[in-house]
Amino acid sequence: MSLDRTDVEKIAHLARLNIAEQDIQEYAENLSDILNLVDQMQAINTDDVTPMAHPMDAIQRLRIDEVTEGNQRDLLQTVAPAVEAGLFQVPKVIE
């Protein structure tokens, strides 16, 4: 697929991009090259290719989910400016 100057101008308008006049032809060529590459990739038969989530057979090592720090709410509320019924009070920011 080949894009011309008017196609690039329409795309730039829709994307709200300001492209300099001298750069429009280069954009048209680059976008045409990208679309040609996509056409080539779509032409490849991938029926026997198994989809995969990641190209590497890596397993993500996760840490054990365990509590490392106890509840310190009471301690933290002793220095809080405003507390009510065990909850921190914060100033209203949306009216």
N, CA, C and O of each residue as an XYZ file, in Angstrom:
380
protein
N       0.854     -1.179      0.000
C       0.000      0.000      0.000
C       0.893      1.232      0.000
O       1.876      1.313      0.736
N       0.538      2.149     -0.811
C       1.345      3.350     -0.929
C       0.504      4.572     -0.543
O      -0.615      4.754     -1.022
N       1.063      5.384      0.317
C       0.390      6.608      0.737
C       0.974      7.793     -0.020
O       2.166      7.823     -0.326
N       0.128      8.758     -0.315
C       0.631      9.963     -0.959
C       0.501     11.153     -0.007
O       0.128     11.001      1.157
N       0.808     12.304     -0.514
C       0.835     13.527      0.294
C      -0.519     13.810      0.944
O      -0.577     14.174      2.118
N      -1.605     13.646      0.190
C      -2.927     13.954      0.739
C      -3.309     12.982      1.860
O      -3.964     13.372      2.826
N      -2.895     11.709      1.727
C      -3.167     10.739      2.796
C      -2.472     11.144      4.094
O      -3.068     11.093      5.170
N      -1.220     11.543      3.983
C      -0.465     11.955      5.171
C      -1.082     13.209      5.779
O      -1.161     13.326      7.002
N      -1.511     14.125      4.961
C      -2.146     15.344      5.471
C      -3.450     15.011      6.203
O      -3.741     15.600      7.244
N      -4.243     14.063      5.661
C      -5.490     13.660      6.324
C      -5.191     12.984      7.661
O      -5.843     13.268      8.666
N      -4.203     12.088      7.668
C      -3.829     11.388      8.906
C      -3.345     12.395      9.943
O      -3.719     12.315     11.113
N      -2.525     13.329      9.520
C      -2.002     14.344     10.442
C      -3.144     15.197     11.000
O      -3.138     15.551     12.179
N      -4.107     15.520     10.166
C      -5.246     16.314     10.634
C      -6.054     15.531     11.666
O      -6.413     16.072     12.712
N      -6.343     14.259     11.377
C      -7.128     13.439     12.296
C      -6.395     13.217     13.622
O      -7.021     13.141     14.679
N      -5.067     13.114     13.558
C      -4.270     12.891     14.775
C      -3.883     14.206     15.434
O      -3.192     14.214     16.452
N      -4.321     15.305     14.863
C      -3.999     16.637     15.381
C      -2.488     16.850     15.480
O      -1.972     17.352     16.479
N      -1.792     16.446     14.398
C      -0.340     16.614     14.327
C      -0.019     17.746     13.369
O      -0.690     17.922     12.352
N       0.997     18.503     13.695
C       1.461     19.570     12.823
C       2.760     19.102     12.179
O       3.805     19.064     12.829
N       2.688     18.747     10.901
C       3.861     18.251     10.184
C       4.331     19.339      9.226
O       3.532     19.916      8.489
N       5.620     19.611      9.241
C       6.183     20.630      8.349
C       6.026     20.184      6.891
O       6.105     18.996      6.579
N       5.807     21.138      6.029
C       5.591     20.853      4.603
C       6.721     20.034      3.992
O       6.471     19.122      3.204
N       7.956     20.352      4.348
C       9.092     19.649      3.752
C       9.231     18.215      4.255
O       9.973     17.427      3.668
N       8.521     17.859      5.347
C       8.628     16.515      5.917
C       7.516     15.575      5.463
O       7.581     14.375      5.729
N       6.504     16.096      4.785
C       5.344     15.274      4.436
C       5.733     14.124      3.517
O       5.257     13.007      3.717
N       6.569     14.352      2.529
C       6.967     13.292      1.603
C       7.716     12.177      2.328
O       7.504     10.998      2.045
N       8.589     12.547      3.258
C       9.335     11.540      4.023
C       8.385     10.719      4.894
O       8.547      9.505      5.015
N       7.403     11.370      5.496
C       6.401     10.651      6.289
C       5.631      9.676      5.403
O       5.374      8.541      5.802
N       5.267     10.118      4.208
C       4.524      9.255      3.287
C       5.336      8.008      2.937
O       4.800      6.900      2.916
N       6.618      8.189      2.664
C       7.474      7.050      2.341
C       7.618      6.103      3.536
O       7.515      4.886      3.382
N       7.856      6.664      4.727
C       8.024      5.830      5.922
C       6.750      5.065      6.261
O       6.805      3.875      6.569
N       5.610      5.735      6.208
C       4.346      5.061      6.494
C       4.037      3.990      5.445
O       3.510      2.930      5.782
N       4.355      4.255      4.191
C       4.156      3.263      3.131
C       5.028      2.040      3.370
O       4.581      0.909      3.183
N       6.267      2.262      3.783
C       7.166      1.137      4.092
C       6.611      0.295      5.235
O       6.671     -0.933      5.187
N       6.072      0.948      6.262
C       5.504      0.217      7.401
C       4.297     -0.599      6.945
O       4.171     -1.766      7.316
N       3.415     -0.012      6.152
C       2.239     -0.734      5.680
C       2.627     -1.889      4.764
O       1.982     -2.937      4.795
N       3.665     -1.720      3.951
C       4.144     -2.814      3.109
C       4.692     -3.956      3.955
O       4.479     -5.124      3.630
N       5.386     -3.634      5.025
C       5.897     -4.658      5.928
C       4.747     -5.425      6.579
O       4.810     -6.647      6.710
N       3.704     -4.713      6.985
C       2.537     -5.366      7.577
C       1.880     -6.290      6.558
O       1.460     -7.393      6.910
N       1.786     -5.862      5.309
C       1.231     -6.719      4.257
C       2.062     -7.980      4.080
O       1.511     -9.068      3.911
N       3.380     -7.844      4.117
C       4.259     -9.012      3.993
C       4.049     -9.975      5.156
O       3.999    -11.189      4.961
N       3.928     -9.437      6.354
C       3.748    -10.294      7.529
C       2.387    -10.993      7.496
O       2.273    -12.132      7.948
N       1.354    -10.329      6.968
C       0.037    -10.953      6.883
C      -0.010    -12.050      5.829
O      -0.872    -12.926      5.891
N       0.887    -12.017      4.879
C       0.912    -13.017      3.813
C       1.535    -14.332      4.269
O       1.417    -15.340      3.572
N       2.191    -14.340      5.416
C       2.863    -15.540      5.906
C       1.830    -16.488      6.511
O       0.946    -16.063      7.255
N       1.951    -17.779      6.184
C       1.059    -18.792      6.724
C       1.498    -19.144      8.139
O       2.603    -19.646      8.347
N       0.635    -18.880      9.103
C       0.964    -19.148     10.507
C       0.029    -20.195     11.114
O      -0.135    -20.246     12.333
N      -0.582    -21.026     10.275
C      -1.529    -22.026     10.769
C      -0.888    -23.013     11.738
O      -1.530    -23.418     12.707
N       0.361    -23.409     11.502
C       1.023    -24.407     12.342
C       1.867    -23.794     13.449
O       2.605    -24.510     14.126
N       1.773    -22.500     13.644
C       2.561    -21.827     14.674
C       1.725    -21.730     15.956
O       0.611    -21.206     15.946
N       2.273    -22.237     17.037
C       1.571    -22.201     18.321
C       1.728    -20.821     18.941
O       2.847    -20.329     19.087
N       0.614    -20.192     19.308
C       0.720    -18.883     19.966
C       1.443    -19.018     21.302
O       1.296    -20.020     22.002
N       2.216    -18.009     21.640
C       2.920    -18.036     22.908
C       2.815    -16.678     23.580
O       2.657    -15.651     22.920
N       2.904    -16.691     24.894
C       2.796    -15.459     25.656
C       4.113    -14.713     25.683
O       4.137    -13.491     25.829
N       5.217    -15.447     25.543
C       6.539    -14.840     25.625
C       7.499    -15.666     24.783
O       7.401    -16.893     24.797
N       8.420    -15.054     24.054
C       9.322    -15.826     23.202
C      10.354    -16.652     23.967
O      10.957    -17.563     23.399
N      10.558    -16.354     25.218
C      11.518    -17.110     26.023
C      10.753    -18.055     26.952
O       9.665    -17.726     27.424
N      11.326    -19.216     27.206
C      10.706    -20.154     28.147
C      11.133    -19.814     29.567
O      11.734    -20.633     30.261
N      10.819    -18.614     29.981
C      11.221    -18.151     31.307
C      10.058    -18.293     32.283
O       8.894    -18.110     31.926
N      10.398    -18.618     33.497
C       9.410    -18.698     34.560
C       9.715    -17.583     35.543
O      10.848    -17.426     35.999
N       8.701    -16.822     35.857
C       8.912    -15.712     36.773
C       8.921    -16.234     38.206
O       7.969    -16.858     38.675
N      10.006    -15.961     38.867
C      10.117    -16.390     40.256
C       9.450    -15.351     41.143
O       9.786    -14.167     41.104
N       8.508    -15.812     41.936
C       7.778    -14.915     42.816
C       8.182    -15.176     44.259
O       8.502    -16.306     44.629
N       8.167    -14.149     45.050
C       8.490    -14.323     46.465
C       7.296    -14.922     47.187
O       6.166    -14.850     46.702
N       7.546    -15.503     48.327
C       6.487    -16.068     49.140
C       5.630    -14.928     49.686
O       6.158    -13.923     50.164
N       4.326    -15.084     49.615
C       3.410    -14.058     50.093
C       3.232    -14.204     51.595
O       2.393    -14.974     52.062
N       4.023    -13.464     52.337
C       3.937    -13.529     53.787
C       4.018    -12.120     54.365
O       4.629    -11.230     53.774
N       3.406    -11.933     55.508
C       3.394    -10.635     56.175
C       4.779    -10.391     56.762
O       5.303    -11.215     57.511
N       5.363     -9.245     56.410
C       6.695     -8.912     56.928
C       6.649     -7.751     57.906
O       7.614     -7.495     58.626
N       5.523     -7.049     57.927
C       5.394     -5.906     58.826
C       4.006     -5.940     59.445
O       3.007     -6.088     58.742
N       3.950     -5.806     60.735
C       2.677     -5.872     61.436
C       1.851     -4.613     61.289
O       2.315     -3.617     60.735
N       0.632     -4.658     61.784
C      -0.280     -3.534     61.744
C       0.189     -2.453     62.716
O       0.282     -2.701     63.918
N       0.484     -1.265     62.208
C       0.964     -0.167     63.038
C      -0.017      1.001     63.041
O       0.379      2.142     63.277
N      -1.294      0.721     62.781
C      -2.275      1.792     62.689
C      -2.350      2.615     63.969
O      -2.327      3.844     63.912
N      -2.436      1.970     65.099
C      -2.557      2.713     66.360
C      -1.352      3.613     66.593
O      -1.507      4.752     67.036
N      -0.166      3.123     66.304
C       1.048      3.918     66.471
C       1.047      5.117     65.523
O       1.390      6.230     65.922
N       0.661      4.887     64.267
C       0.654      5.965     63.283
C      -0.441      6.987     63.578
O      -0.272      8.173     63.294
N      -1.547      6.544     64.137
C      -2.630      7.484     64.430
C      -2.309      8.387     65.610
O      -2.959      9.418     65.781
N      -1.330      8.032     66.423
C      -0.958      8.905     67.541
C      -0.328     10.204     67.043
O      -0.374     11.213     67.747
N       0.257     10.201     65.848
C       0.870     11.412     65.302
C       0.051     12.040     64.177
O       0.461     13.047     63.599
N      -1.114     11.447     63.861
C      -1.960     11.976     62.797
C      -2.669     13.237     63.273
O      -3.043     13.315     64.443
N      -2.867     14.232     62.399
C      -3.537     15.459     62.804
C      -5.007     15.255     63.154
O      -5.527     15.941     64.034
N      -5.699     14.306     62.472
C      -7.117     14.097     62.766
C      -7.470     12.625     62.578
O      -7.197     12.028     61.537
N      -8.088     12.057     63.619
C      -8.489     10.647     63.597
C      -9.884     10.557     64.190
O     -10.203     11.246     65.159
N     -10.729      9.686     63.591
C     -12.057      9.464     64.157
C     -12.461      8.013     63.926
O     -12.434      7.526     62.795
N     -12.829      7.336     64.984
C     -13.289      5.944     64.933
C     -12.275      5.033     64.255
O     -12.655      4.143     63.493
N     -10.995      5.245     64.522
C      -9.944      4.400     63.951
C      -9.591      4.709     62.512
O      -8.836      3.957     61.897
N     -10.118      5.804     61.948
C      -9.845      6.184     60.558
C      -9.111      7.508     60.513
O      -9.354      8.382     61.344
N      -8.218      7.665     59.553
C      -7.527      8.937     59.345
C      -8.498      9.898     58.669
O      -9.176      9.512     57.717
N      -8.577     11.114     59.131
C      -9.393     12.133     58.501
C      -8.496     13.016     57.654
O      -7.429     13.450     58.088
N      -8.954     13.273     56.433
C      -8.177     14.117     55.520
C      -9.056     15.283     55.085
O     -10.283     15.186     55.119
N      -8.428     16.387     54.677
C      -9.229     17.536     54.230
C     -10.004     17.224     52.951
O      -9.548     16.446     52.113
N     -11.165     17.832     52.812
C     -11.988     17.670     51.618
C     -11.306     18.393     50.468
O     -10.923     19.554     50.605
N     -11.152     17.713     49.332
C     -10.475     18.335     48.206
C     -11.424     18.562     47.021
O     -11.120     19.349     46.124
N     -12.559     17.882     47.018
C     -13.556     18.072     45.947
C     -14.849     18.506     46.599
O     -15.334     17.868     47.533
N     -15.400     19.587     46.104
C     -16.633     20.092     46.705
C     -17.838     19.615     45.940
O     -18.968     19.942     46.302
